[in-house]
Amino acid sequence: MKFDCKEISISDEELGCQVSFSENEDLGSETENMTVNEIMESTGRYLLIQRSYPEDDFESDYYYYETHDENLCGVLDDFEISLQRNCFELKLPIEKIYISLKPTEKEYAELKRVLPILTLEKGKLIINE
């Protein structure tokens, strides 16, 4: 899968962190008068990667990914992430997802900060300046 990213969303909070890439910009209040199908179509292609932290001692971290393709989502176990200024790659055993990027300096710095958290103990991370 390949697409051009127009919006990057990054969060790192108490219960986990996530990064998402979308080929469409956030529609904000424009979705107010749209049907569910119109909203789903307007989202376009996307990739969400998430790591949730356990709430109890007997739980472990949960690594998850999701795309617009319902066949490409689930638990992240064996994966490699590669980041360059102009592209992001997620290599899975079943698929390679390539996303072209044009991040701001702030977005790129935040990606470089959060991606090591997202891959800790599970995946491989390569950051090429």
N, CA, C and O atoms as a GROMACS GRO file, in nm:
protein
  516
    1MET      N    1   0.084  -0.117   0.000
    1MET     CA    2   0.000   0.000   0.000
    1MET      C    3   0.089   0.124   0.000
    1MET      O    4   0.194   0.128   0.064
    2LYS      N    5   0.043   0.223  -0.072
    2LYS     CA    6   0.115   0.350  -0.086
    2LYS      C    7   0.017   0.465  -0.085
    2LYS      O    8  -0.090   0.455  -0.145
    3PHE      N    9   0.054   0.575  -0.018
    3PHE     CA   10  -0.025   0.698  -0.031
    3PHE      C   11   0.056   0.818   0.014
    3PHE      O   12   0.158   0.804   0.081
    4ASP      N   13   0.008   0.936  -0.023
    4ASP     CA   14   0.070   1.063   0.015
    4ASP      C   15   0.000   1.115   0.140
    4ASP      O   16  -0.123   1.129   0.142
    5CYS      N   17   0.076   1.145   0.242
    5CYS     CA   18   0.020   1.193   0.368
    5CYS      C   19  -0.001   1.345   0.363
    5CYS      O   20   0.089   1.420   0.325
    6LYS      N   21  -0.120   1.386   0.402
    6LYS     CA   22  -0.149   1.530   0.410
    6LYS      C   23  -0.168   1.575   0.554
    6LYS      O   24  -0.163   1.694   0.584
    7GLU      N   25  -0.191   1.477   0.645
    7GLU     CA   26  -0.208   1.513   0.786
    7GLU      C   27  -0.144   1.407   0.875
    7GLU      O   28  -0.165   1.287   0.857
    8ILE      N   29  -0.065   1.455   0.970
    8ILE     CA   30   0.000   1.369   1.069
    8ILE      C   31  -0.057   1.405   1.206
    8ILE      O   32  -0.065   1.523   1.241
    9SER      N   33  -0.095   1.304   1.281
    9SER     CA   34  -0.144   1.325   1.416
    9SER      C   35  -0.059   1.241   1.511
    9SER      O   36  -0.039   1.122   1.488
   10ILE      N   37  -0.010   1.304   1.618
   10ILE     CA   38   0.079   1.237   1.712
   10ILE      C   39   0.030   1.265   1.854
   10ILE      O   40   0.004   1.380   1.889
   11SER      N   41   0.019   1.160   1.935
   11SER     CA   42  -0.016   1.183   2.075
   11SER      C   43   0.065   1.087   2.163
   11SER      O   44   0.092   0.973   2.125
   12ASP      N   45   0.101   1.136   2.280
   12ASP     CA   46   0.175   1.058   2.378
   12ASP      C   47   0.115   1.096   2.513
   12ASP      O   48   0.144   1.203   2.568
   13GLU      N   49   0.032   1.007   2.565
   13GLU     CA   50  -0.042   1.038   2.687
   13GLU      C   51  -0.022   0.930   2.791
   13GLU      O   52   0.053   0.835   2.768
   14GLU      N   53  -0.087   0.944   2.903
   14GLU     CA   54  -0.070   0.854   3.018
   14GLU      C   55  -0.099   0.708   2.985
   14GLU      O   56  -0.029   0.619   3.035
   15LEU      N   57  -0.200   0.680   2.904
   15LEU     CA   58  -0.239   0.542   2.877
   15LEU      C   59  -0.181   0.486   2.747
   15LEU      O   60  -0.206   0.370   2.714
   16GLY      N   61  -0.105   0.567   2.675
   16GLY     CA   62  -0.045   0.516   2.552
   16GLY      C   63  -0.004   0.626   2.458
   16GLY      O   64  -0.017   0.745   2.487
   17CYS      N   65   0.045   0.583   2.343
   17CYS     CA   66   0.082   0.680   2.241
   17CYS      C   67   0.038   0.627   2.105
   17CYS      O   68   0.020   0.507   2.086
   18GLN      N   69   0.020   0.720   2.012
   18GLN     CA   70  -0.020   0.680   1.878
   18GLN      C   71   0.026   0.782   1.775
   18GLN      O   72   0.045   0.900   1.804
   19VAL      N   73   0.041   0.732   1.654
   19VAL     CA   74   0.075   0.814   1.538
   19VAL      C   75  -0.021   0.775   1.428
   19VAL      O   76  -0.046   0.656   1.405
   20SER      N   77  -0.075   0.874   1.359
   20SER     CA   78  -0.158   0.843   1.243
   20SER      C   79  -0.119   0.931   1.126
   20SER      O   80  -0.080   1.047   1.142
   21PHE      N   81  -0.131   0.873   1.009
   21PHE     CA   82  -0.102   0.941   0.883
   21PHE      C   83  -0.228   0.928   0.798
   21PHE      O   84  -0.286   0.820   0.788
   22SER      N   85  -0.272   1.038   0.738
   22SER     CA   86  -0.393   1.036   0.657
   22SER      C   87  -0.368   1.107   0.524
   22SER      O   88  -0.295   1.206   0.518
   23GLU      N   89  -0.429   1.056   0.419
   23GLU     CA   90  -0.413   1.120   0.289
   23GLU      C   91  -0.504   1.241   0.275
   23GLU      O   92  -0.488   1.320   0.181
   24ASN      N   93  -0.600   1.257   0.366
   24ASN     CA   94  -0.688   1.374   0.365
   24ASN      C   95  -0.669   1.454   0.492
   24ASN      O   96  -0.638   1.399   0.597
   25GLU      N   97  -0.688   1.585   0.481
   25GLU     CA   98  -0.676   1.670   0.598
   25GLU      C   99  -0.801   1.657   0.683
   25GLU      O  100  -0.907   1.620   0.633
   26ASP      N  101  -0.789   1.688   0.811
   26ASP     CA  102  -0.902   1.682   0.903
   26ASP      C  103  -1.012   1.775   0.854
   26ASP      O  104  -0.988   1.891   0.821
   27LEU      N  105  -1.132   1.721   0.849
   27LEU     CA  106  -1.245   1.799   0.798
   27LEU      C  107  -1.307   1.888   0.905
   27LEU      O  108  -1.385   1.978   0.872
   28GLY      N  109  -1.275   1.864   1.030
   28GLY     CA  110  -1.326   1.946   1.140
   28GLY      C  111  -1.477   1.951   1.141
   28GLY      O  112  -1.543   1.847   1.137
   29SER      N  113  -1.534   2.071   1.147
   29SER     CA  114  -1.679   2.089   1.157
   29SER      C  115  -1.752   2.059   1.026
   29SER      O  116  -1.874   2.054   1.024
   30GLU      N  117  -1.678   2.039   0.916
   30GLU     CA  118  -1.742   2.010   0.788
   30GLU      C  119  -1.819   1.879   0.792
   30GLU      O  120  -1.908   1.858   0.709
   31THR      N  121  -1.789   1.790   0.884
   31THR     CA  122  -1.855   1.659   0.891
   31THR      C  123  -1.995   1.669   0.951
   31THR      O  124  -2.070   1.571   0.948
   32GLU      N  125  -2.030   1.782   1.003
   32GLU     CA  126  -2.159   1.800   1.072
   32GLU      C  127  -2.279   1.758   0.986
   32GLU      O  128  -2.371   1.695   1.038
   33ASN      N  129  -2.280   1.791   0.859
   33ASN     CA  130  -2.392   1.762   0.771
   33ASN      C  131  -2.368   1.643   0.679
   33ASN      O  132  -2.440   1.624   0.581
   34MET      N  133  -2.267   1.562   0.710
   34MET     CA  134  -2.233   1.449   0.625
   34MET      C  135  -2.291   1.319   0.682
   34MET      O  136  -2.307   1.305   0.803
   35THR      N  137  -2.321   1.225   0.592
   35THR     CA  138  -2.364   1.092   0.637
   35THR      C  139  -2.242   1.013   0.680
   35THR      O  140  -2.129   1.053   0.652
   36VAL      N  141  -2.264   0.901   0.749
   36VAL     CA  142  -2.154   0.817   0.793
   36VAL      C  143  -2.071   0.769   0.674
   36VAL      O  144  -1.948   0.768   0.680
   37ASN      N  145  -2.138   0.728   0.565
   37ASN     CA  146  -2.065   0.682   0.446
   37ASN      C  147  -1.981   0.794   0.386
   37ASN      O  148  -1.869   0.769   0.342
   38GLU      N  149  -2.033   0.915   0.383
   38GLU     CA  150  -1.957   1.028   0.329
   38GLU      C  151  -1.835   1.057   0.417
   38GLU      O  152  -1.727   1.088   0.366
   39ILE      N  153  -1.851   1.046   0.546
   39ILE     CA  154  -1.738   1.068   0.637
   39ILE      C  155  -1.632   0.961   0.615
   39ILE      O  156  -1.513   0.992   0.606
   40MET      N  157  -1.674   0.834   0.606
   40MET     CA  158  -1.580   0.725   0.585
   40MET      C  159  -1.505   0.742   0.453
   40MET      O  160  -1.384   0.720   0.447
   41GLU      N  161  -1.575   0.782   0.347
   41GLU     CA  162  -1.510   0.804   0.217
   41GLU      C  163  -1.416   0.923   0.221
   41GLU      O  164  -1.312   0.922   0.156
   42SER      N  165  -1.451   1.026   0.298
   42SER     CA  166  -1.369   1.146   0.304
   42SER      C  167  -1.239   1.123   0.381
   42SER      O  168  -1.142   1.197   0.364
   43THR      N  169  -1.238   1.022   0.467
   43THR     CA  170  -1.117   0.991   0.543
   43THR      C  171  -1.006   0.946   0.451
   43THR      O  172  -0.889   0.979   0.474
   44GLY      N  173  -1.041   0.873   0.348
   44GLY     CA  174  -0.940   0.825   0.254
   44GLY      C  175  -0.850   0.721   0.317
   44GLY      O  176  -0.885   0.659   0.417
   45ARG      N  177  -0.734   0.705   0.258
   45ARG     CA  178  -0.638   0.607   0.310
   45ARG      C  179  -0.569   0.663   0.433
   45ARG      O  180  -0.538   0.782   0.440
   46TYR      N  181  -0.546   0.575   0.530
   46TYR     CA  182  -0.478   0.618   0.652
   46TYR      C  183  -0.407   0.499   0.717
   46TYR      O  184  -0.433   0.383   0.685
   47LEU      N  185  -0.317   0.532   0.808
   47LEU     CA  186  -0.248   0.434   0.890
   47LEU      C  187  -0.246   0.488   1.032
   47LEU      O  188  -0.209   0.603   1.054
   48LEU      N  189  -0.285   0.406   1.128
   48LEU     CA  190  -0.279   0.438   1.269
   48LEU      C  191  -0.194   0.332   1.337
   48LEU      O  192  -0.216   0.213   1.318
   49ILE      N  193  -0.096   0.376   1.416
   49ILE     CA  194  -0.013   0.285   1.495
   49ILE      C  195  -0.028   0.327   1.640
   49ILE      O  196  -0.020   0.446   1.672
   50GLN      N  197  -0.050   0.229   1.727
   50GLN     CA  198  -0.083   0.262   1.865
   50GLN      C  199  -0.016   0.164   1.961
   50GLN      O  200  -0.005   0.045   1.935
   51ARG      N  201   0.028   0.218   2.072
   51ARG     CA  202   0.079   0.136   2.183
   51ARG      C  203   0.004   0.180   2.308
   51ARG      O  204   0.011   0.296   2.348
   52SER      N  205  -0.067   0.087   2.369
   52SER     CA  206  -0.142   0.115   2.491
   52SER      C  207  -0.066   0.055   2.608
   52SER      O  208  -0.015  -0.057   2.601
   53TYR      N  209  -0.057   0.131   2.716
   53TYR     CA  210   0.012   0.085   2.836
   53TYR      C  211  -0.086   0.009   2.925
   53TYR      O  212  -0.205   0.041   2.928
   54PRO      N  213  -0.037  -0.090   2.998
   54PRO     CA  214  -0.126  -0.169   3.084
   54PRO      C  215  -0.177  -0.087   3.202
   54PRO      O  216  -0.108   0.000   3.254
   55GLU      N  217  -0.299  -0.117   3.242
   55GLU     CA  218  -0.356  -0.051   3.359
   55GLU      C  219  -0.332  -0.133   3.485
   55GLU      O  220  -0.334  -0.080   3.596
   56ASP      N  221  -0.308  -0.264   3.469
   56ASP     CA  222  -0.284  -0.353   3.582
   56ASP      C  223  -0.149  -0.421   3.567
   56ASP      O  224  -0.095  -0.430   3.457
   57ASP      N  225  -0.095  -0.469   3.678
   57ASP     CA  226   0.036  -0.534   3.677
   57ASP      C  227   0.040  -0.662   3.595
   57ASP      O  228   0.145  -0.697   3.541
   58PHE      N  229  -0.072  -0.732   3.584
   58PHE     CA  230  -0.075  -0.860   3.512
   58PHE      C  231  -0.096  -0.843   3.361
   58PHE      O  232  -0.093  -0.941   3.287
   59GLU      N  233  -0.117  -0.721   3.314
   59GLU     CA  234  -0.134  -0.695   3.171
   59GLU      C  235   0.000  -0.654   3.111
   59GLU      O  236   0.093  -0.617   3.183
   60SER      N  237   0.008  -0.660   2.979
   60SER     CA  238   0.127  -0.613   2.909
   60SER      C  239   0.087  -0.507   2.808
   60SER      O  240  -0.032  -0.489   2.779
   61ASP      N  241   0.186  -0.437   2.755
   61ASP     CA  242   0.159  -0.335   2.654
   61ASP      C  243   0.090  -0.398   2.534
   61ASP      O  244   0.112  -0.515   2.502
   62TYR      N  245   0.007  -0.320   2.469
   62TYR     CA  246  -0.068  -0.368   2.353
   62TYR      C  247  -0.027  -0.284   2.232
   62TYR      O  248  -0.042  -0.162   2.233
   63TYR      N  249   0.024  -0.349   2.129
   63TYR     CA  250   0.068  -0.282   2.006
   63TYR      C  251  -0.034  -0.314   1.897
   63TYR      O  252  -0.068  -0.430   1.874
   64TYR      N  253  -0.081  -0.209   1.828
   64TYR     CA  254  -0.193  -0.225   1.735
   64TYR      C  255  -0.171  -0.134   1.614
   64TYR      O  256  -0.111  -0.028   1.625
   65TYR      N  257  -0.219  -0.178   1.499
   65TYR     CA  258  -0.220  -0.093   1.380
   65TYR      C  259  -0.354  -0.107   1.310
   65TYR      O  260  -0.424  -0.208   1.324
   66GLU      N  261  -0.387  -0.004   1.234
   66GLU     CA  262  -0.515  -0.002   1.163
   66GLU      C  263  -0.497   0.080   1.035
   66GLU      O  264  -0.426   0.181   1.034
   67THR      N  265  -0.563   0.036   0.928
   67THR     CA  266  -0.565   0.112   0.804
   67THR      C  267  -0.709   0.120   0.755
   67THR      O  268  -0.800   0.062   0.814
   68HIS      N  269  -0.728   0.193   0.646
   68HIS     CA  270  -0.860   0.202   0.583
   68HIS      C  271  -0.903   0.066   0.526
   68HIS      O  272  -1.022   0.044   0.505
   69ASP      N  273  -0.809  -0.022   0.503
   69ASP     CA  274  -0.836  -0.156   0.450
   69ASP      C  275  -0.862  -0.250   0.569
   69ASP      O  276  -0.772  -0.277   0.648
   70GLU      N  277  -0.983  -0.298   0.581
   70GLU     CA  278  -1.019  -0.381   0.697
   70GLU      C  279  -0.937  -0.510   0.706
   70GLU      O  280  -0.936  -0.575   0.811
   71ASN      N  281  -0.869  -0.548   0.599
   71ASN     CA  282  -0.781  -0.665   0.602
   71ASN      C  283  -0.642  -0.633   0.656
   71ASN      O  284  -0.562  -0.723   0.682
   72LEU      N  285  -0.613  -0.505   0.671
   72LEU     CA  286  -0.483  -0.462   0.722
   72LEU      C  287  -0.500  -0.390   0.855
   72LEU      O  288  -0.491  -0.268   0.863
   73CYS      N  289  -0.525  -0.468   0.958
   73CYS     CA  290  -0.532  -0.414   1.093
   73CYS      C  291  -0.513  -0.528   1.191
   73CYS      O  292  -0.539  -0.644   1.159
   74GLY      N  293  -0.469  -0.496   1.310
   74GLY     CA  294  -0.453  -0.597   1.411
   74GLY      C  295  -0.336  -0.571   1.503
   74GLY      O  296  -0.283  -0.460   1.508
   75VAL      N  297  -0.296  -0.673   1.573
   75VAL     CA  298  -0.186  -0.665   1.669
   75VAL      C  299  -0.054  -0.656   1.594
   75VAL      O  300  -0.032  -0.725   1.495
   76LEU      N  301   0.033  -0.570   1.644
   76LEU     CA  302   0.168  -0.558   1.588
   76LEU      C  303   0.263  -0.646   1.669
   76LEU      O  304   0.283  -0.623   1.788
   77ASP      N  305   0.319  -0.746   1.604
   77ASP     CA  306   0.416  -0.832   1.671
   77ASP      C  307   0.552  -0.823   1.604
   77ASP      O  308   0.652  -0.789   1.668
   78ASP      N  309   0.556  -0.855   1.477
   78ASP     CA  310   0.680  -0.857   1.401
   78ASP      C  311   0.673  -0.745   1.298
   78ASP      O  312   0.606  -0.759   1.196
   79PHE      N  313   0.742  -0.634   1.324
   79PHE     CA  314   0.734  -0.521   1.233
   79PHE      C  315   0.862  -0.439   1.235
   79PHE      O  316   0.941  -0.444   1.329
   80GLU      N  317   0.879  -0.363   1.129
   80GLU     CA  318   0.992  -0.271   1.118
   80GLU      C  319   0.939  -0.138   1.067
   80GLU      O  320   0.861  -0.132   0.972
   81ILE      N  321   0.983  -0.031   1.132
   81ILE     CA  322   0.946   0.104   1.090
   81ILE      C  323   1.072   0.174   1.043
   81ILE      O  324   1.178   0.166   1.107
   82SER      N  325   1.059   0.242   0.931
   82SER     CA  326   1.168   0.322   0.877
   82SER      C  327   1.116   0.463   0.854
   82SER      O  328   1.013   0.483   0.790
   83LEU      N  329   1.189   0.562   0.906
   83LEU     CA  330   1.149   0.702   0.890
   83LEU      C  331   1.260   0.780   0.823
   83LEU      O  332   1.376   0.774   0.863
   84GLN      N  333   1.223   0.852   0.720
   84GLN     CA  334   1.309   0.950   0.656
   84GLN      C  335   1.228   1.079   0.648
   84GLN      O  336   1.106   1.077   0.667
   85ARG      N  337   1.293   1.187   0.623
   85ARG     CA  338   1.222   1.315   0.620
   85ARG      C  339   1.105   1.311   0.520
   85ARG      O  340   1.002   1.374   0.545
   86ASN      N  341   1.120   1.241   0.410
   86ASN     CA  342   1.016   1.244   0.306
   86ASN      C  343   0.932   1.116   0.299
   86ASN      O  344   0.845   1.105   0.213
   87CYS      N  345   0.957   1.018   0.388
   87CYS     CA  346   0.875   0.897   0.382
   87CYS      C  347   0.876   0.819   0.513
   87CYS      O  348   0.968   0.830   0.594
   88PHE      N  349   0.771   0.743   0.531
   88PHE     CA  350   0.753   0.654   0.645
   88PHE      C  351   0.718   0.518   0.588
   88PHE      O  352   0.633   0.507   0.499
   89GLU      N  353   0.782   0.414   0.640
   89GLU     CA  354   0.753   0.277   0.594
   89GLU      C  355   0.724   0.189   0.714
   89GLU      O  356   0.795   0.192   0.815
   90LEU      N  357   0.619   0.110   0.702
   90LEU     CA  358   0.588   0.008   0.800
   90LEU      C  359   0.594  -0.126   0.727
   90LEU      O  360   0.514  -0.152   0.637
   91LYS      N  361   0.689  -0.210   0.767
   91LYS     CA  362   0.704  -0.342   0.706
   91LYS      C  363   0.645  -0.446   0.801
   91LYS      O  364   0.689  -0.461   0.915
   92LEU      N  365   0.546  -0.516   0.750
   92LEU     CA  366   0.479  -0.623   0.822
   92LEU      C  367   0.508  -0.754   0.750
   92LEU      O  368   0.548  -0.750   0.633
   93PRO      N  369   0.489  -0.868   0.812
   93PRO     CA  370   0.510  -0.994   0.742
   93PRO      C  371   0.420  -1.009   0.619
   93PRO      O  372   0.456  -1.078   0.524
   94ILE      N  373   0.302  -0.945   0.622
   94ILE     CA  374   0.206  -0.962   0.513
   94ILE      C  375   0.200  -0.845   0.415
   94ILE      O  376   0.139  -0.858   0.308
   95GLU      N  377   0.260  -0.732   0.449
   95GLU     CA  378   0.244  -0.612   0.366
   95GLU      C  379   0.351  -0.510   0.399
   95GLU      O  380   0.408  -0.511   0.509
   96LYS      N  381   0.378  -0.423   0.303
   96LYS     CA  382   0.465  -0.308   0.325
   96LYS      C  383   0.382  -0.183   0.297
   96LYS      O  384   0.323  -0.169   0.190
   97ILE      N  385   0.377  -0.093   0.394
   97ILE     CA  386   0.300   0.031   0.380
   97ILE      C  387   0.400   0.145   0.365
   97ILE      O  388   0.483   0.168   0.453
   98TYR      N  389   0.390   0.216   0.254
   98TYR     CA  390   0.480   0.327   0.222
   98TYR      C  391   0.399   0.455   0.217
   98TYR      O  392   0.299   0.464   0.145
   99ILE      N  393   0.442   0.554   0.294
   99ILE     CA  394   0.370   0.681   0.300
   99ILE      C  395   0.468   0.793   0.271
   99ILE      O  396   0.568   0.808   0.341
  100SER      N  397   0.440   0.873   0.168
  100SER     CA  398   0.526   0.988   0.142
  100SER      C  399   0.483   1.102   0.235
  100SER      O  400   0.364   1.123   0.259
  101LEU      N  401   0.583   1.174   0.286
  101LEU     CA  402   0.560   1.277   0.388
  101LEU      C  403   0.616   1.413   0.348
  101LEU      O  404   0.709   1.423   0.268
  102LYS      N  405   0.556   1.516   0.404
  102LYS     CA  406   0.609   1.651   0.400
  102LYS      C  407   0.585   1.714   0.536
  102LYS      O  408   0.508   1.810   0.548
  103PRO      N  409   0.649   1.659   0.641
  103PRO     CA  410   0.622   1.708   0.776
  103PRO      C  411   0.684   1.844   0.803
  103PRO      O  412   0.785   1.880   0.743
  104THR      N  413   0.624   1.918   0.895
  104THR     CA  414   0.685   2.040   0.944
  104THR      C  415   0.804   1.999   1.031
  104THR      O  416   0.817   1.882   1.066
  105GLU      N  417   0.888   2.093   1.067
  105GLU     CA  418   1.001   2.063   1.156
  105GLU      C  419   0.950   2.008   1.289
  105GLU      O  420   1.007   1.914   1.343
  106LYS      N  421   0.843   2.067   1.340
  106LYS     CA  422   0.786   2.024   1.468
  106LYS      C  423   0.731   1.882   1.457
  106LYS      O  424   0.754   1.800   1.547
  107GLU      N  425   0.659   1.850   1.349
  107GLU     CA  426   0.605   1.715   1.330
  107GLU      C  427   0.716   1.612   1.318
  107GLU      O  428   0.708   1.504   1.376
  108TYR      N  429   0.821   1.646   1.244
  108TYR     CA  430   0.931   1.552   1.224
  108TYR      C  431   1.004   1.526   1.356
  108TYR      O  432   1.038   1.412   1.387
  109ALA      N  433   1.027   1.631   1.434
  109ALA     CA  434   1.092   1.615   1.564
  109ALA      C  435   1.004   1.530   1.656
  109ALA      O  436   1.056   1.446   1.730
  110GLU      N  437   0.875   1.550   1.652
  110GLU     CA  438   0.783   1.474   1.736
  110GLU      C  439   0.778   1.327   1.692
  110GLU      O  440   0.771   1.237   1.776
  111LEU      N  441   0.780   1.302   1.562
  111LEU     CA  442   0.786   1.164   1.512
  111LEU      C  443   0.912   1.094   1.563
  111LEU      O  444   0.907   0.979   1.607
  112LYS      N  445   1.026   1.163   1.557
  112LYS     CA  446   1.152   1.105   1.602
  112LYS      C  447   1.150   1.079   1.752
  112LYS      O  448   1.220   0.989   1.800
  113ARG      N  449   1.072   1.155   1.827
  113ARG     CA  450   1.062   1.136   1.971
  113ARG      C  451   0.967   1.020   2.006
  113ARG      O  452   0.997   0.940   2.094
  114VAL      N  453   0.853   1.011   1.936
  114VAL     CA  454   0.749   0.915   1.972
  114VAL      C  455   0.771   0.776   1.911
  114VAL      O  456   0.736   0.676   1.973
  115LEU      N  457   0.826   0.768   1.792
  115LEU     CA  458   0.844   0.636   1.729
  115LEU      C  459   0.927   0.538   1.812
  115LEU      O  460   0.893   0.419   1.814
  116PRO      N  461   1.033   0.580   1.882
  116PRO     CA  462   1.103   0.485   1.968
  116PRO      C  463   1.013   0.431   2.080
  116PRO      O  464   1.030   0.316   2.123
  117ILE      N  465   0.920   0.510   2.128
  117ILE     CA  466   0.826   0.465   2.230
  117ILE      C  467   0.731   0.362   2.170
  117ILE      O  468   0.699   0.262   2.234
  118LEU      N  469   0.687   0.386   2.047
  118LEU     CA  470   0.594   0.294   1.981
  118LEU      C  471   0.657   0.160   1.946
  118LEU      O  472   0.586   0.059   1.936
  119THR      N  473   0.785   0.156   1.927
  119THR     CA  474   0.851   0.032   1.886
  119THR      C  475   0.922  -0.040   2.000
  119THR      O  476   0.973  -0.151   1.980
  120LEU      N  477   0.926   0.018   2.116
  120LEU     CA  478   0.997  -0.038   2.230
  120LEU      C  479   0.956  -0.183   2.256
  120LEU      O  480   0.838  -0.213   2.268
  121GLU      N  481   1.053  -0.270   2.263
  121GLU     CA  482   1.037  -0.412   2.297
  121GLU      C  483   0.967  -0.497   2.190
  121GLU      O  484   0.964  -0.619   2.204
  122LYS      N  485   0.913  -0.439   2.086
  122LYS     CA  486   0.838  -0.518   1.987
  122LYS      C  487   0.898  -0.508   1.847
  122LYS      O  488   0.923  -0.611   1.784
  123GLY      N  489   0.920  -0.389   1.801
  123GLY     CA  490   0.959  -0.372   1.661
  123GLY      C  491   1.100  -0.320   1.644
  123GLY      O  492   1.173  -0.298   1.741
  124LYS      N  493   1.134  -0.300   1.521
  124LYS     CA  494   1.263  -0.245   1.484
  124LYS      C  495   1.238  -0.106   1.426
  124LYS      O  496   1.144  -0.087   1.349
  125LEU      N  497   1.322  -0.011   1.462
  125LEU     CA  498   1.308   0.126   1.415
  125LEU      C  499   1.438   0.173   1.351
  125LEU      O  500   1.546   0.159   1.408
  126ILE      N  501   1.425   0.228   1.230
  126ILE     CA  502   1.538   0.288   1.159
  126ILE      C  503   1.501   0.431   1.127
  126ILE      O  504   1.401   0.456   1.058
  127ILE      N  505   1.580   0.526   1.175
  127ILE     CA  506   1.558   0.667   1.143
  127ILE      C  507   1.678   0.715   1.064
  127ILE      O  508   1.791   0.716   1.113
  128ASN      N  509   1.651   0.755   0.939
  128ASN     CA  510   1.756   0.806   0.851
  128ASN      C  511   1.737   0.956   0.838
  128ASN      O  512   1.635   1.003   0.788
  129GLU      N  513   1.833   1.029   0.883
  129GLU     CA  514   1.824   1.175   0.876
  129GLU      C  515   1.826   1.217   0.736
  129GLU      O  516   1.820   1.337   0.707
   0.00000   0.00000   0.00000
